[in-house]
Amino acid sequence: MAAQPANLPFAYLNGLYLPLDEARISPLDRGFLFGDGVYEVIPCYAGTLFRLEPHLARMQRSLDAIGIAAPHTLAEWTDVLNGLVAHNGGGHQSLYLQITRGAPNLRDHRFPAECPPTIFAYCTTLEDPDTRSLDDETGLRCITCDDIRWSRCDIKAVTLLANVLLREQARAAGCDEAILIRSGWVTEGSTSNVFVVSEGEILTPCAGPDVLGGITRDLVIELAGRHGLSLLESFVDPRLLQSADEVWISSSTRGVRPVVALDGKPVGDGRPGPLWRKMAECYAEFRRALMA
Ligand SMILES: Cc1ncc(COP(=O)(O)O)c(C=O)c1O
């Protein structure tokens, strides 16, 4: 393996591992021209990709949904991605994987007749999730926004302009995330799923065309079941966000995080709540057991 400066990660591009700054794609790549591709973000703890199978299964569903033929089998993907993690020295990483409809020699909206997909992956360092105690969690501040995205949010598409604008709107308001409302219902965050705790019950919007089936969301649902917490997938009225005891968001690289302020007002008593704490403990325990 070639020597690599600490701050320059290895990437994977179309069959080759190479330093990220040597990875080149064509300006005619359909990911660049049209956002015509799909992606996954997979956390890796102590050198092990976390929930790899559900991530690969979701990626396959995204590929199927946009008509890109599977470039690899499950076993091949596993080898490719574990190889990238190893090239980057194991440890805690976030792996980004993107597949586009390739780079034909003409810009044309129609699918190219024969064109191999572009497969790109690279890793960034993740903080050790066990360095920070749950006691140190101060919580996130969020705003609510109209969900201006398209109607196939179940596809993890690289076409993320609406998400980018919404996330930036949150940042400009001094907040961490935008929680989205569509047709009078809560959908999800611009980069996360949403949970609401009211009268001891955890509610989360149903996955579907308006809500990405988050891998972390699925794990939270599974853990709630295992630990006897009441969790319901249902429509969530935005008014419930205002009166909720707790609001959480979830995503692969952030896990489950409590929201302590929404649209400038405190959520519950303005501190991370007891059910969030319970879920965060269950999540950490599950992760540690897998990594042991
Ligand atoms: C719009 C959106 N919803 C939900 C999620 C959470 O999904 P996961 O838990 O698979 O990371 C993400 C993560 O990127 C996202 O972008």
The ligand as an ORCA input file, in Angstrom:
! r2SCAN-3c Opt
* xyz 0 1
  C     -33.183     13.360      3.853
  C     -32.591     12.349      4.781
  N     -33.430     11.651      5.574
  C     -32.951     10.741      6.449
  C     -31.587     10.498      6.561
  C     -31.094      9.502      7.561
  O     -30.770      8.304      6.910
  P     -29.698      7.303      7.519
  O     -30.134      6.993      8.912
  O     -29.770      6.120      6.620
  O     -28.375      7.996      7.485
  C     -30.701     11.191      5.736
  C     -29.264     10.925      5.829
  O     -28.486     11.342      5.026
  C     -31.216     12.130      4.818
  O     -30.399     12.826      4.017
*
